[in-house]
């Protein structure tokens, strides 16, 4: 059959379907009623892209909460003590360090800036942290600090996208999207990947949590801090639940016809998104209502007003989401870009994030969830040992920075990696972004070399063609 006849045949098929829907005695109303009676049967026939999937091998972690500190926290004030840097305050950096070094804004040959805060030793692990992290200090026996992170990016947008998608260019799937693609979700009434934001918007925007070239059902769903968690979640006046259900079932049937004809995974994603939105109308208000939480829990997260969108409130919502089967929860807090005002900026950011971050780890542990929940805290890169803006700022620095991990198979009370005496270069056990993502996927029971998606003629993965599992941080 030539192309002309094939097109005629397809058009005739579509017209026949439309005639049936419009003129058959069954009609759309009767079809919708029938769908109400057989919804479970049809649901089994329609592929659900978010259905739970088997991991490649037994997993240590079942779910993830990622506390992304956008803007790049200074490792030199928070996590990586450098007494030698304090001694060299005001001196020029060693010339050999600056060879081939690229800074974002400053002249690399700028004076060294000593740490603005002192460090204290915490826990049985005797881990040193900056004085602005007293609550994190109380939890060090449950945390693993990677002091030897490094990345390819030197500016915020590509740095954030690199940390979250494994590539500096926009359009790649996020870590959360890959996780849903590999494992699906166990929640029937909530999205599998939820995004919560506080402070300013991130430089990388929606690319930090998008699905990229994966079907859209795997992307993160942003929840708003007030009103409906998702826009247009409430029905308009005069549109009751029965009418909505009838309309959705009719729409679903039309989408199923299109899915049968074209096999486009985006159509299956569209069906799923309508159903998720419908269920969210009852599940989301209950989730967002913190009135059932005891006062000591609110105090633990430093929540003064349950209706005010804050990092603390988002941390508590993250725990509630994880309890309800959501696979991946990501918090974005953009408040760490301290080119100037470093001293006060670090203090303010820690006052907002330190207590709730520690509270989330403690709360998950108390509820028996930490052992199979992977908690990640960190930003897109570090800050320079050299000064910027008078005597109170640091530029972007991609050669070394610190993140911490907890839960799901992570070695607790541990420090991995080492930087030089002024916190400029990694000198021991470096961990690239691809290595980190390979390790996180491993903890989720996924082989990063096997979790692939074919696009534009080749197989893509979160770690591109790089990455090694960092066995030293595994319990």
TASULLIN-V84852 format. One record per residue. RES is the residue in three letters. SS is DSSP state (H for helix, E for strand, - for the rest). OMEGA is omega in whole degrees, 0 to 359 (none if undefined). Layout:
# TASULLIN-V84852
res = [RES	RES]
ss = [SS	SS]
omega = [OMEGA	OMEGA]
This chain:
# TASULLIN-V84852
res = [UNK	UNK	UNK	UNK	UNK	UNK	UNK	UNK	UNK	UNK	UNK	UNK	UNK	UNK	UNK	UNK	UNK	UNK	UNK	UNK	UNK	UNK	UNK	UNK	UNK	UNK	UNK	UNK	UNK	UNK	UNK	UNK	UNK	UNK	UNK	UNK	UNK	UNK	UNK	UNK	UNK	UNK	UNK	UNK	UNK	UNK	UNK	UNK	UNK	UNK	UNK	UNK	UNK	UNK	UNK	UNK	UNK	UNK	UNK	UNK	UNK	UNK	UNK	UNK	UNK	UNK	UNK	UNK	UNK	UNK	UNK	UNK	UNK	UNK	UNK	UNK	UNK	UNK	UNK	UNK	UNK	UNK	UNK	UNK	UNK	UNK	UNK	UNK	UNK	UNK	UNK	UNK	UNK	UNK	UNK	UNK	UNK	UNK	UNK	UNK	UNK	UNK	UNK	UNK	UNK	UNK	UNK	UNK	UNK	UNK	UNK	UNK	UNK	UNK	UNK	UNK	UNK	UNK	UNK	UNK	UNK	UNK	UNK	UNK	UNK	UNK	UNK	UNK	UNK	UNK	UNK	UNK	UNK	UNK	UNK	UNK	UNK	UNK	UNK	UNK	UNK	UNK	UNK	UNK	UNK	UNK	UNK	UNK	UNK	UNK	UNK	UNK	UNK	UNK	UNK	UNK	UNK	UNK	UNK	UNK	UNK	UNK	UNK	UNK	UNK	UNK	UNK	UNK	UNK	UNK	UNK	UNK	UNK	UNK	UNK	UNK	UNK	UNK	UNK	UNK	UNK	UNK	UNK	UNK	UNK	UNK	UNK	UNK	UNK	UNK	UNK	UNK	UNK	UNK	UNK	UNK	UNK	UNK	UNK	UNK	UNK	UNK	UNK	UNK	UNK	UNK	UNK	UNK	UNK	UNK	UNK	UNK	UNK	UNK	UNK	UNK	UNK	UNK	UNK	UNK	UNK	UNK	UNK	UNK	UNK	UNK	UNK	UNK	UNK	UNK	UNK	UNK	UNK	UNK	UNK	UNK	UNK	UNK	UNK	UNK	UNK	UNK	UNK	UNK	UNK	UNK	UNK	UNK	UNK	UNK	UNK	UNK	UNK	UNK	UNK	UNK	UNK	UNK	UNK	UNK	UNK	UNK	UNK	UNK	UNK	UNK	UNK	UNK	UNK	UNK	UNK	UNK	UNK	UNK	UNK	UNK	UNK	UNK	UNK	UNK	UNK	UNK	UNK	UNK	UNK	UNK	UNK	UNK	UNK	UNK	UNK	UNK	UNK	UNK	UNK	UNK	UNK	UNK	UNK	UNK	UNK	UNK	UNK	UNK	UNK	UNK	UNK	UNK	UNK	UNK	UNK	UNK	UNK	UNK	UNK	UNK	UNK	UNK	UNK	UNK	UNK	UNK	UNK	UNK	UNK	UNK	UNK	UNK	UNK	UNK	UNK	UNK	UNK	UNK	UNK	UNK	UNK	UNK	UNK	UNK	UNK	UNK	UNK	UNK	UNK	UNK	UNK	UNK	UNK	UNK	UNK	UNK	UNK	UNK	UNK	UNK	UNK	UNK	UNK	UNK	UNK	UNK	UNK	UNK	UNK	UNK	UNK	UNK	UNK	UNK	UNK	UNK	UNK	UNK	UNK	UNK	UNK	UNK	UNK	UNK	UNK	UNK	UNK	UNK	UNK	UNK	UNK	UNK	UNK	UNK	UNK	UNK	UNK	UNK	UNK	UNK	UNK	UNK	UNK	UNK	UNK	UNK	UNK	UNK	UNK	UNK	UNK	UNK	UNK	UNK	UNK	UNK	UNK	UNK	UNK	UNK	UNK	UNK	UNK	UNK	UNK	UNK	UNK	UNK	UNK	UNK	UNK	UNK	UNK	UNK	UNK	UNK	UNK	UNK	UNK	UNK	UNK	UNK	UNK	UNK	UNK	UNK	UNK	UNK	UNK	UNK	UNK	UNK	UNK	UNK	UNK	UNK	UNK	UNK	UNK	UNK	UNK	UNK	UNK	UNK	UNK	UNK	UNK	UNK	UNK	UNK	UNK	UNK	UNK	UNK	UNK	UNK	UNK	UNK	UNK]
ss = [-	-	H	H	H	H	H	H	H	H	H	H	H	H	H	H	H	H	H	H	H	H	H	-	-	-	H	H	H	H	H	H	H	H	H	H	H	-	H	H	H	H	H	H	H	-	-	-	-	-	-	-	-	-	-	-	-	-	-	-	-	-	E	E	E	E	E	E	-	-	-	-	-	-	H	H	H	H	-	-	-	-	H	H	H	H	H	-	-	-	-	E	-	-	H	H	H	H	-	-	-	-	-	-	-	-	-	-	-	-	E	E	-	-	-	-	-	-	E	E	E	E	-	-	-	-	E	E	E	E	-	-	-	H	H	H	H	H	-	H	H	H	E	E	E	E	E	E	E	E	-	-	-	-	-	H	H	H	H	H	H	H	H	H	H	-	-	-	-	-	-	-	-	-	H	H	H	H	H	H	H	H	H	-	-	-	-	-	-	-	-	-	E	E	E	E	E	E	E	E	-	-	-	-	H	H	H	H	-	-	-	-	-	-	-	H	H	H	-	-	E	E	-	-	-	-	-	-	-	-	-	-	-	-	-	-	-	-	-	-	H	H	H	H	H	H	H	H	H	H	H	H	H	H	H	H	H	H	H	H	H	H	-	-	H	H	H	H	H	H	H	H	H	H	H	H	H	H	H	H	H	H	H	H	H	H	H	H	-	H	H	H	-	-	H	H	H	H	H	H	-	-	-	-	-	-	-	-	-	-	H	H	H	H	H	H	H	H	H	H	H	H	H	-	-	-	-	E	E	E	E	E	E	E	-	-	-	-	-	-	-	H	H	H	H	H	H	H	H	H	H	H	H	H	H	H	H	H	H	H	H	H	H	H	H	H	-	-	-	H	H	H	E	E	E	E	E	E	-	-	-	E	E	E	E	E	E	-	-	-	-	-	-	E	E	E	E	-	-	-	E	E	E	E	E	E	E	-	-	E	-	-	-	E	E	E	-	E	E	-	-	-	-	-	-	E	E	E	-	-	E	E	H	H	H	H	H	H	H	H	H	H	H	-	-	-	-	-	-	-	-	-	E	E	E	-	-	E	E	E	-	-	-	-	-	-	-	-	-	-	H	H	H	E	-]
omega = [181	185	181	181	177	179	178	180	180	180	179	179	181	179	179	178	181	178	181	182	186	194	181	181	179	177	181	182	179	179	179	178	178	181	176	181	186	185	182	179	182	179	179	181	182	182	176	184	182	179	179	181	178	177	180	180	183	186	170	182	178	186	185	166	187	179	187	184	186	182	173	176	180	177	185	175	191	195	191	186	183	178	179	177	177	179	185	180	179	178	175	179	176	186	183	178	189	179	179	180	179	175	181	187	189	164	184	180	177	184	175	180	179	179	182	180	178	181	178	180	184	167	177	180	179	180	181	176	176	186	179	180	183	182	175	178	180	184	188	180	178	188	173	181	173	182	187	175	172	186	180	189	179	178	194	185	178	179	179	179	177	180	187	183	181	179	180	182	179	173	177	177	179	176	178	179	176	180	178	178	182	189	187	181	180	180	177	189	181	177	179	184	184	181	178	184	174	184	184	177	182	178	181	177	185	177	178	183	183	180	181	180	171	174	188	181	182	181	178	178	179	172	179	183	180	183	175	178	177	182	175	179	181	177	173	180	178	181	187	186	181	179	180	181	178	180	181	180	176	179	179	181	177	178	178	176	179	179	179	183	191	178	182	180	177	178	175	178	179	177	181	182	177	181	178	180	180	181	179	182	177	184	185	179	178	179	188	181	183	183	180	181	179	185	181	176	177	178	180	180	180	180	180	182	185	181	181	181	180	176	179	178	179	177	178	176	178	178	180	178	179	178	183	172	178	186	190	177	181	176	175	178	184	181	190	186	191	173	175	181	185	186	179	181	177	181	181	181	179	177	181	192	187	183	181	180	178	179	180	179	181	181	177	180	181	182	179	183	187	186	176	172	179	179	181	178	177	179	189	174	181	181	185	169	179	185	170	176	177	182	188	178	178	180	176	180	185	186	175	174	185	167	171	181	176	172	177	175	180	178	185	179	189	173	179	174	184	174	181	191	176	177	183	182	169	178	182	172	178	179	176	178	180	177	178	183	176	181	179	177	178	180	178	179	184	174	186	178	181	179	187	176	183	182	179	171	177	180	178	174	182	183	180	177	185	169	175	176	180	187	184	182	180	180	none]
